[in-house]
Amino acid sequence: MEEVNIDEQTLNETEKEWMIAFLDALEKEDPAFKEKVSMLELAQLTIVCKRKTKLAVARYKKLLKFKEQYLNHLEYFECNKKLQEMDMGGYYIRSKDNLHGIYMDYSKMKPTVLRDDEEKFGWFVKGVITNYEARTSTLPDIRRGMCFFGNCTHLGWSNFDLRFERKISEIYQDGYPIKLNAIYLMNTPTIIRAMLKLASVFLKKKIRDRMNLIKEDDLWDYFSPENVPEVIGGEQKVNGDQFVRDNLAQRVKTEEFLKETYGEYFSKLRS
């Protein structure tokens, strides 16, 4: 893992002002929320939502819902093993502008299998959110945001389901607090336009605007070989499970740092 610059882990004055406003909004929504939210969750929601406190509260409520439904009782590495066995696992990828990301082969997706089986859908949600957590383990990572890369080379209608896409969009659009700053879809077939038109019913314009339809020849314009999985011709050898372990451990360190640095200050606001 890269060394974290302590100066970059600190909150600026504007972010602290946003956090105060968010804490006030949480208390008005439900006094219990103010006690439940961790320092890292507080910082993450604040950085992602900025001064939009209503949005931050709505996202926090969804985050609690996800925890109750899928996160608290499921173990990530077991879920990931099951997804890998179904050939639907993801890989680590990083763009040239230093956005940590997730690579998936869309032709391997079986959306109706996941949609119609609540247990399997739970595995997928646990996998997605845990990977989001691993890519937002420090304040600099949260500020930069992340990217998503979908290999669409052999994509067909069997890999697309509108109900499934709608359910999953609730996580990355309005649920888990991330900045999804770039989406790369490689080797898109002609049917992708029809798929995106169907999904535009619930996909926000800002998400659609961040989609980059690229060809395989353009891959190295956006990514360096050492940060691309070997499955698409790269040289990246990051062990996905170890990356998640390391960065979940870093989230704990970030939480401890925020508590030590700002705990007393925000404790007064909570009281």
N, C-alpha and C positions, 0 to 999 in steps of 0.2 A: 504493500500500500504506500501511496505517496504521503510524505510528511505534511501535516496540516499546519498552516501558518496561524499561530494564535491570534494575531491581529485581525485576521479574516474571520475568526470565530466570534468576534465581538459584534454586538448590535450597535448600529449607529443611532443617533438621536431621533431621527424620523421613525425608524423601526420601533424604538421604545415607545414613542407616542402612539403608534398604531397598536402596539400590544396593550397599552393601557385602555385604549378605546375598545379593543376586542374583549378584554377582561370584563369591562363594564357591560358590554352587550351580552356576554355569556351569563353574567349574574342576572340580568333582566330576563333572559330566556328561562333559566333554571339555576337557582343558587348552587345546586349540587355540581353543575358543570364546572364552576370556577375552582372547585376543590379537586375534581377528577383530572383536569387537563395537565399534562406534563409540561415542563419548561420547553422541551424540544418541540412538542406538538404546538405549543403556544407560539414559538418562534417561527415554525414552519408555516402554520396557517397565516400568520401575520405577513411573512415575506411573500407568500404566494398570492394572498388576497389583498394585500396592501391596506388601503383605508376602507375597503368595502367590508365593513363589520358584519352586515347581514349575510353576505356570502360566506364569510369565515365561520359564522355560527352554523349556517346551513351545512357547510362541509364537515364541521366537527360532529354534528348530529349524525350525518351519514357515516362518518368514520366509526362512531360508537356502534352504529347498526351493523356495519361490516364486521367489527370485532366480535359482537355478540353472535352473529350468524355464522361466520366463517373463520375468524382468526384465533380466538381464544382457546378453542378446543382442538385445533388441528396443528400438526407438527409439519413445518415446512419441508424438511428434507424427505420425509416419507411421502408427502404430497408430490414433490418434485420427481421422486423415483417413479411413482405411478404414472405421472405425465410423460416421463421419458420412455417408459414401457409402452405407452400409447403413441409414441413418436410425436408428441406435441410439446416437447420442452423448448425452452429458449436458450440463447447464447448471449454472452457479454459482447458488446461492441462499443467503440468510442469514436466519435467524429473528430475531424480535424480541428473544429472549434471547441474541443475538449468537453463535449457533452457525453456523459455516460449514457449507454442505451441498452436496449433489448433487441436482439435479432430473432426473428421467427420465420419459418418457411410456411407460407400460407397454404401451400398445396397439401401440407400434412394436417391442417386443421380439420376437425370433425365437429363442427358447431352444433349440429342437432344431437349428437351423442352427449355433449356437455350440457346443452340446453334442457334436455329431457331427463337427465339423471342428476338429481340435486346433490348427491354425494360427489360425483365427478365435477360438477360445476363448482362445488366448494373447494376441491383440490385446485382448480384453475384460478379461482379468486385468491386463494391463499398464496399461490405461486406468483401471481401478478403483483399483489400488494407487497409481499415480502421483497420482491425484486425492486419495487419502487422504494421501499425503505432502504435497501442496500445502496441505491443510487442517490439517496438524499441523507447521507450520514453526517454531513458537515454543513455549516451555514453557507460556505462558498458553493457547494454542490447544489443546495436548495436554490440559491440565487441564480446560478447558471441555468438550471433546469436540466432536462434530459431529452433524449431522442428515441425514436422507435424506427426499426428497419424491418420491412416486410418483403420477403422474397416472393414475388408473384409469378415466377417463371412458368409454373404448371398449374396456376390457379384456375379453378372451374367453379361452376355453380354449386357443386356439392360442398365446396369450402366456404360457402357464404350462407348465412341465415339471418334474416332481418331481426327476428325476435332476440336472437343471441347477441347480435351487434348492439342492439338497443340496451340490453341488460349490462353489457360490458362497458358501454359508453358512460354509464352512470358512475363508474369508478374513476375513469381518467378525465372526464369532463367536469363533473361537479362533486366528486366524492373525495378520493385521496388527494391531499394537497401537494400537487406537483406542478411544475411548469413544463408542459410538453411542448418544447420549442421547435421541434422539427420531426416530421414523419417522412421517411424515405420508402417509396414503393418501387421496387426494381422489376424491370421486364414485365410491365403490366399488359395483359391482353386487352383486346377491344371491349370485353365485357366489363372491365373495371369501371367504365364510365356509367354503365347502367347500374352497377352496384352502388357507386358513390351517389348517383341520383336518388336511389331508393333510401340510402342512409342519410341524405341531406335533410330528411324530415326531422331528424333529431340531432344530427351533428351540427354544432355551432359553426358559424362562418369562420371564426378565428382558427378553429381546428382544421377546417377545409383549406384555409389559406396557407397553412403550414405544411401541407402535403406536397412533396416533391416527387413527381413521377420521373424516374431516371432509368437509363439503360445500363446494362452491365458494363459497357465501355466507359460510362461516366462515374463508375464506383469510386475510382481513385481520385476524383476531383473533390470528393467529400470525406473520404476515409483513407488512412494510411494502412498499408498491409499489416503492420504489427498490431493494429487494433481491430482487425477483421477476422472472424472465425475461419478456420481452415476449410469448413464445409462450402465456402464460396470463394476459395482461392486466396484467403489471407494467411497470415503467419502468427496470428494471436493464439497463445497457448494458455490463456488464463483458465484456471479450473473454476467453473461456475459456482460450485458449492463452496469452495474456499473463499471466493470473492464475497459471497453472501455472508459467510461466517465472519470474515474480517470486518466487513462494513456494518454488520449488526453490532459487533463489538465496538466499532467506532461510534455508533449511535449512542451506546451506553456512555462512552467517554464524553461525547458532546453534551449529553444530558447532565452529567456530573459537572462539567465545566460551566454550563449555564446556571446550574444551581449554586455553585460556588461563587460565581461572579455576580449573579443578579438575584439569587434566591432571597436575600434579606430585603432587597428593594421591592420585589414583587410580592413578598409575603405581607408586607404592610398594605399593599393594594388589595390582597385577598381578604384581609381581616376587616 
